[in-house]
Amino acid sequence: MRAFSVNAVEQADLATQLRVKPTGVAAVWSWLWNFTRRKPIAAAGGVVLVLAILVAIFAPVLAPHAATDIGVAPKFAGPGAEGTLLGTDQLGRDIFSRLIYGARVSMYVGVVSVLIGITFGTLVGVTSAYAGGWVDIILQRLVDALMGFPPIILALGLMAALGASTNNVVIALVVILVPGATRVIRSQALSIKELDYTLAARSIGASSTRIIFRHMLPNVAATYIVLITLTLGFAIVVEAALSFLGVGIPPDVATWGSMLELGREHIDKQGWMVVFPGIVIALVVFSVNFLGDGLRDVMDPKLRGR
């Protein structure tokens, strides 16, 4: 009987241990595995995004030629001709190498502008919701004024005022992204503001800074992550559009948008100059959007069962 009791206790302890949730690195891997099983398309989009970032980081190692190397093969060489993988442009530059180097610029602009824009918009949205009163009114009227302009028109106006450069494109994208993020985060923060733990913190005299950073911001973190993934594709498209229109990044810098613009005049006979940059842009943007949709379904309590 005693042996049976000991075995039962040991089995109970083992069962308890098996039910313990993993922590640290194990928790991350467990979450990634569950996310992949539930949202395989979104997980595939995440893999493509990670690969695009790695290509951007290691572009000098991966590219067979520099983006500015002229005459690496005869101009307008087709894909696979003259030792090139994807052909050359009107200056004999290797399109494959320019696509790789273009990833550096496009991913840099997209990631940096989204991180800055969504982070700043989150801070403004939470502050606006918590402060209320005239602070909320002024901030929301500024948001309304910025959202009254179509994004591409606002970006064109900012680029005309600031001038063409990589950092100015980032600034223009940040200005475009902040209002939308502010509006989304504010709507969620308004409900968090009235929850019991927030009211309790205020009742015991916690400072506004402590309430915002300890109670409100952590509870909008899921929305913050989803906003980053959902707007990254938009930022990449806007950067490509500005470069295509010739008002974004200077034309001597290889970007996916500038490659589309350079190939536009030759699309009838040298269509590969436009097709390959277009495919890369579409692949990355669709992948990011799939990832964002999957994260939203998993992190939003209303959609968690889908």
Contacts in CASP RR format, 6 or more apart in sequence:
PFRMAT RR
TARGET T0000
AUTHOR 0000-0000-0000
METHOD contacts of the structure
MODEL  1
MRAFSVNAVEQADLATQLRVKPTGVAAVWSWLWNFTRRKPIAAAGGVVLV
LAILVAIFAPVLAPHAATDIGVAPKFAGPGAEGTLLGTDQLGRDIFSRLI
YGARVSMYVGVVSVLIGITFGTLVGVTSAYAGGWVDIILQRLVDALMGFP
PIILALGLMAALGASTNNVVIALVVILVPGATRVIRSQALSIKELDYTLA
ARSIGASSTRIIFRHMLPNVAATYIVLITLTLGFAIVVEAALSFLGVGIP
PDVATWGSMLELGREHIDKQGWMVVFPGIVIALVVFSVNFLGDGLRDVMD
PKLRGR
21 27 0 8 1.000
21 30 0 8 1.000
22 29 0 8 1.000
22 30 0 8 1.000
32 43 0 8 1.000
35 42 0 8 1.000
35 43 0 8 1.000
35 294 0 8 1.000
35 298 0 8 1.000
36 43 0 8 1.000
38 298 0 8 1.000
39 294 0 8 1.000
39 297 0 8 1.000
39 298 0 8 1.000
41 290 0 8 1.000
41 294 0 8 1.000
42 290 0 8 1.000
42 291 0 8 1.000
42 292 0 8 1.000
42 293 0 8 1.000
42 294 0 8 1.000
42 295 0 8 1.000
42 297 0 8 1.000
43 291 0 8 1.000
44 287 0 8 1.000
44 290 0 8 1.000
45 286 0 8 1.000
45 287 0 8 1.000
45 288 0 8 1.000
45 290 0 8 1.000
45 291 0 8 1.000
46 287 0 8 1.000
46 288 0 8 1.000
46 290 0 8 1.000
46 291 0 8 1.000
48 283 0 8 1.000
48 284 0 8 1.000
48 287 0 8 1.000
49 232 0 8 1.000
49 284 0 8 1.000
49 287 0 8 1.000
49 288 0 8 1.000
49 291 0 8 1.000
52 103 0 8 1.000
52 107 0 8 1.000
52 284 0 8 1.000
52 287 0 8 1.000
53 107 0 8 1.000
53 111 0 8 1.000
55 62 0 8 1.000
55 100 0 8 1.000
55 103 0 8 1.000
56 102 0 8 1.000
56 103 0 8 1.000
56 104 0 8 1.000
56 106 0 8 1.000
56 107 0 8 1.000
56 108 0 8 1.000
57 104 0 8 1.000
59 100 0 8 1.000
59 101 0 8 1.000
59 102 0 8 1.000
59 103 0 8 1.000
59 104 0 8 1.000
62 100 0 8 1.000
63 94 0 8 1.000
63 96 0 8 1.000
63 97 0 8 1.000
63 100 0 8 1.000
63 101 0 8 1.000
64 94 0 8 1.000
64 96 0 8 1.000
64 97 0 8 1.000
65 72 0 8 1.000
65 93 0 8 1.000
65 94 0 8 1.000
65 97 0 8 1.000
66 97 0 8 1.000
66 101 0 8 1.000
67 93 0 8 1.000
67 97 0 8 1.000
67 98 0 8 1.000
67 101 0 8 1.000
67 102 0 8 1.000
67 254 0 8 1.000
68 93 0 8 1.000
68 252 0 8 1.000
68 254 0 8 1.000
69 93 0 8 1.000
69 94 0 8 1.000
69 97 0 8 1.000
70 91 0 8 1.000
70 92 0 8 1.000
70 93 0 8 1.000
71 88 0 8 1.000
71 91 0 8 1.000
71 92 0 8 1.000
71 93 0 8 1.000
72 84 0 8 1.000
72 88 0 8 1.000
72 92 0 8 1.000
72 93 0 8 1.000
72 94 0 8 1.000
72 97 0 8 1.000
73 81 0 8 1.000
73 82 0 8 1.000
73 83 0 8 1.000
73 84 0 8 1.000
73 87 0 8 1.000
73 88 0 8 1.000
73 92 0 8 1.000
73 94 0 8 1.000
74 82 0 8 1.000
74 88 0 8 1.000
74 92 0 8 1.000
75 88 0 8 1.000
75 89 0 8 1.000
75 90 0 8 1.000
75 91 0 8 1.000
75 92 0 8 1.000
76 88 0 8 1.000
76 89 0 8 1.000
76 90 0 8 1.000
76 92 0 8 1.000
76 266 0 8 1.000
76 269 0 8 1.000
76 270 0 8 1.000
77 84 0 8 1.000
77 87 0 8 1.000
77 88 0 8 1.000
77 92 0 8 1.000
78 84 0 8 1.000
78 87 0 8 1.000
78 88 0 8 1.000
78 270 0 8 1.000
78 272 0 8 1.000
79 85 0 8 1.000
79 86 0 8 1.000
79 87 0 8 1.000
79 272 0 8 1.000
80 86 0 8 1.000
80 87 0 8 1.000
81 87 0 8 1.000
82 88 0 8 1.000
84 94 0 8 1.000
84 95 0 8 1.000
84 96 0 8 1.000
85 94 0 8 1.000
85 96 0 8 1.000
86 94 0 8 1.000
86 95 0 8 1.000
86 96 0 8 1.000
86 99 0 8 1.000
86 272 0 8 1.000
86 276 0 8 1.000
87 94 0 8 1.000
87 95 0 8 1.000
87 96 0 8 1.000
87 272 0 8 1.000
88 94 0 8 1.000
88 95 0 8 1.000
89 95 0 8 1.000
89 98 0 8 1.000
89 259 0 8 1.000
89 262 0 8 1.000
89 263 0 8 1.000
89 270 0 8 1.000
89 273 0 8 1.000
90 262 0 8 1.000
90 263 0 8 1.000
90 266 0 8 1.000
90 270 0 8 1.000
90 273 0 8 1.000
95 259 0 8 1.000
95 272 0 8 1.000
95 273 0 8 1.000
95 276 0 8 1.000
98 254 0 8 1.000
98 259 0 8 1.000
99 256 0 8 1.000
99 259 0 8 1.000
99 276 0 8 1.000
99 277 0 8 1.000
99 280 0 8 1.000
101 254 0 8 1.000
102 254 0 8 1.000
102 255 0 8 1.000
102 256 0 8 1.000
102 259 0 8 1.000
103 256 0 8 1.000
103 280 0 8 1.000
105 166 0 8 1.000
105 249 0 8 1.000
105 253 0 8 1.000
105 254 0 8 1.000
105 255 0 8 1.000
106 236 0 8 1.000
106 239 0 8 1.000
106 240 0 8 1.000
106 255 0 8 1.000
106 256 0 8 1.000
106 257 0 8 1.000
106 281 0 8 1.000
106 284 0 8 1.000
107 236 0 8 1.000
108 166 0 8 1.000
109 166 0 8 1.000
109 169 0 8 1.000
109 170 0 8 1.000
109 173 0 8 1.000
109 235 0 8 1.000
109 236 0 8 1.000
109 239 0 8 1.000
109 249 0 8 1.000
110 170 0 8 1.000
110 173 0 8 1.000
110 232 0 8 1.000
110 233 0 8 1.000
110 235 0 8 1.000
110 236 0 8 1.000
110 239 0 8 1.000
111 232 0 8 1.000
112 170 0 8 1.000
113 169 0 8 1.000
113 170 0 8 1.000
113 173 0 8 1.000
113 174 0 8 1.000
113 177 0 8 1.000
113 235 0 8 1.000
114 173 0 8 1.000
114 177 0 8 1.000
114 228 0 8 1.000
114 231 0 8 1.000
114 232 0 8 1.000
114 235 0 8 1.000
115 228 0 8 1.000
116 170 0 8 1.000
116 174 0 8 1.000
117 173 0 8 1.000
117 174 0 8 1.000
117 177 0 8 1.000
117 178 0 8 1.000
117 181 0 8 1.000
118 177 0 8 1.000
118 181 0 8 1.000
118 224 0 8 1.000
118 227 0 8 1.000
118 228 0 8 1.000
118 231 0 8 1.000
119 224 0 8 1.000
120 174 0 8 1.000
120 178 0 8 1.000
120 181 0 8 1.000
121 177 0 8 1.000
121 178 0 8 1.000
121 179 0 8 1.000
121 180 0 8 1.000
121 181 0 8 1.000
121 182 0 8 1.000
121 185 0 8 1.000
122 181 0 8 1.000
122 182 0 8 1.000
122 185 0 8 1.000
122 217 0 8 1.000
122 220 0 8 1.000
122 224 0 8 1.000
122 227 0 8 1.000
124 139 0 8 1.000
124 178 0 8 1.000
124 182 0 8 1.000
124 185 0 8 1.000
125 139 0 8 1.000
125 181 0 8 1.000
125 182 0 8 1.000
125 183 0 8 1.000
125 185 0 8 1.000
125 186 0 8 1.000
125 189 0 8 1.000
126 185 0 8 1.000
126 186 0 8 1.000
126 189 0 8 1.000
126 212 0 8 1.000
126 216 0 8 1.000
126 217 0 8 1.000
126 220 0 8 1.000
127 135 0 8 1.000
127 139 0 8 1.000
127 212 0 8 1.000
128 135 0 8 1.000
128 136 0 8 1.000
128 139 0 8 1.000
128 140 0 8 1.000
128 182 0 8 1.000
128 186 0 8 1.000
128 189 0 8 1.000
129 136 0 8 1.000
129 185 0 8 1.000
129 186 0 8 1.000
129 189 0 8 1.000
129 190 0 8 1.000
129 192 0 8 1.000
129 193 0 8 1.000
129 216 0 8 1.000
130 189 0 8 1.000
130 193 0 8 1.000
130 208 0 8 1.000
130 211 0 8 1.000
130 212 0 8 1.000
130 216 0 8 1.000
131 208 0 8 1.000
139 182 0 8 1.000
140 186 0 8 1.000
142 179 0 8 1.000
143 179 0 8 1.000
143 180 0 8 1.000
143 182 0 8 1.000
143 183 0 8 1.000
146 154 0 8 1.000
146 175 0 8 1.000
146 176 0 8 1.000
146 178 0 8 1.000
146 179 0 8 1.000
147 179 0 8 1.000
147 180 0 8 1.000
147 183 0 8 1.000
151 176 0 8 1.000
151 234 0 8 1.000
151 238 0 8 1.000
152 238 0 8 1.000
152 241 0 8 1.000
154 172 0 8 1.000
154 175 0 8 1.000
154 176 0 8 1.000
155 172 0 8 1.000
155 173 0 8 1.000
155 176 0 8 1.000
155 238 0 8 1.000
155 241 0 8 1.000
155 242 0 8 1.000
156 242 0 8 1.000
156 245 0 8 1.000
156 247 0 8 1.000
158 168 0 8 1.000
158 171 0 8 1.000
158 172 0 8 1.000
158 175 0 8 1.000
159 168 0 8 1.000
159 169 0 8 1.000
159 172 0 8 1.000
159 242 0 8 1.000
159 247 0 8 1.000
159 248 0 8 1.000
160 247 0 8 1.000
162 168 0 8 1.000
162 171 0 8 1.000
162 172 0 8 1.000
163 247 0 8 1.000
164 246 0 8 1.000
164 247 0 8 1.000
164 248 0 8 1.000
164 249 0 8 1.000
164 250 0 8 1.000
165 248 0 8 1.000
165 249 0 8 1.000
165 250 0 8 1.000
166 249 0 8 1.000
166 253 0 8 1.000
168 248 0 8 1.000
169 239 0 8 1.000
169 242 0 8 1.000
169 248 0 8 1.000
169 249 0 8 1.000
172 242 0 8 1.000
173 235 0 8 1.000
173 238 0 8 1.000
173 239 0 8 1.000
176 238 0 8 1.000
177 231 0 8 1.000
177 235 0 8 1.000
181 227 0 8 1.000
181 231 0 8 1.000
184 223 0 8 1.000
184 227 0 8 1.000
185 220 0 8 1.000
185 223 0 8 1.000
185 224 0 8 1.000
185 227 0 8 1.000
188 219 0 8 1.000
188 220 0 8 1.000
188 223 0 8 1.000
189 216 0 8 1.000
189 220 0 8 1.000
192 198 0 8 1.000
192 215 0 8 1.000
192 216 0 8 1.000
192 219 0 8 1.000
192 220 0 8 1.000
193 216 0 8 1.000
197 215 0 8 1.000
198 211 0 8 1.000
198 215 0 8 1.000
198 216 0 8 1.000
201 210 0 8 1.000
201 211 0 8 1.000
201 214 0 8 1.000
201 215 0 8 1.000
202 211 0 8 1.000
206 214 0 8 1.000
222 299 0 8 1.000
222 300 0 8 1.000
223 299 0 8 1.000
225 295 0 8 1.000
225 299 0 8 1.000
226 292 0 8 1.000
226 295 0 8 1.000
226 296 0 8 1.000
226 299 0 8 1.000
226 300 0 8 1.000
229 288 0 8 1.000
229 291 0 8 1.000
229 292 0 8 1.000
229 295 0 8 1.000
230 288 0 8 1.000
230 289 0 8 1.000
230 292 0 8 1.000
230 293 0 8 1.000
230 296 0 8 1.000
232 288 0 8 1.000
233 284 0 8 1.000
233 285 0 8 1.000
233 288 0 8 1.000
233 289 0 8 1.000
236 281 0 8 1.000
236 284 0 8 1.000
236 285 0 8 1.000
236 288 0 8 1.000
237 281 0 8 1.000
237 285 0 8 1.000
239 248 0 8 1.000
239 249 0 8 1.000
239 255 0 8 1.000
239 257 0 8 1.000
240 255 0 8 1.000
240 256 0 8 1.000
240 257 0 8 1.000
240 260 0 8 1.000
240 281 0 8 1.000
241 257 0 8 1.000
242 248 0 8 1.000
242 249 0 8 1.000
243 249 0 8 1.000
243 255 0 8 1.000
243 256 0 8 1.000
243 257 0 8 1.000
243 258 0 8 1.000
243 260 0 8 1.000
243 261 0 8 1.000
244 257 0 8 1.000
244 258 0 8 1.000
244 260 0 8 1.000
244 261 0 8 1.000
244 264 0 8 1.000
245 261 0 8 1.000
246 258 0 8 1.000
246 261 0 8 1.000
249 255 0 8 1.000
249 258 0 8 1.000
251 258 0 8 1.000
251 261 0 8 1.000
251 262 0 8 1.000
256 277 0 8 1.000
256 278 0 8 1.000
256 280 0 8 1.000
256 281 0 8 1.000
257 277 0 8 1.000
257 281 0 8 1.000
259 273 0 8 1.000
259 274 0 8 1.000
259 276 0 8 1.000
259 277 0 8 1.000
260 274 0 8 1.000
260 277 0 8 1.000
260 278 0 8 1.000
260 281 0 8 1.000
262 273 0 8 1.000
263 270 0 8 1.000
263 271 0 8 1.000
263 273 0 8 1.000
263 274 0 8 1.000
264 274 0 8 1.000
266 273 0 8 1.000
267 273 0 8 1.000
267 274 0 8 1.000
296 303 0 8 1.000
297 303 0 8 1.000
297 304 0 8 1.000
297 305 0 8 1.000
297 306 0 8 1.000
298 304 0 8 1.000
END
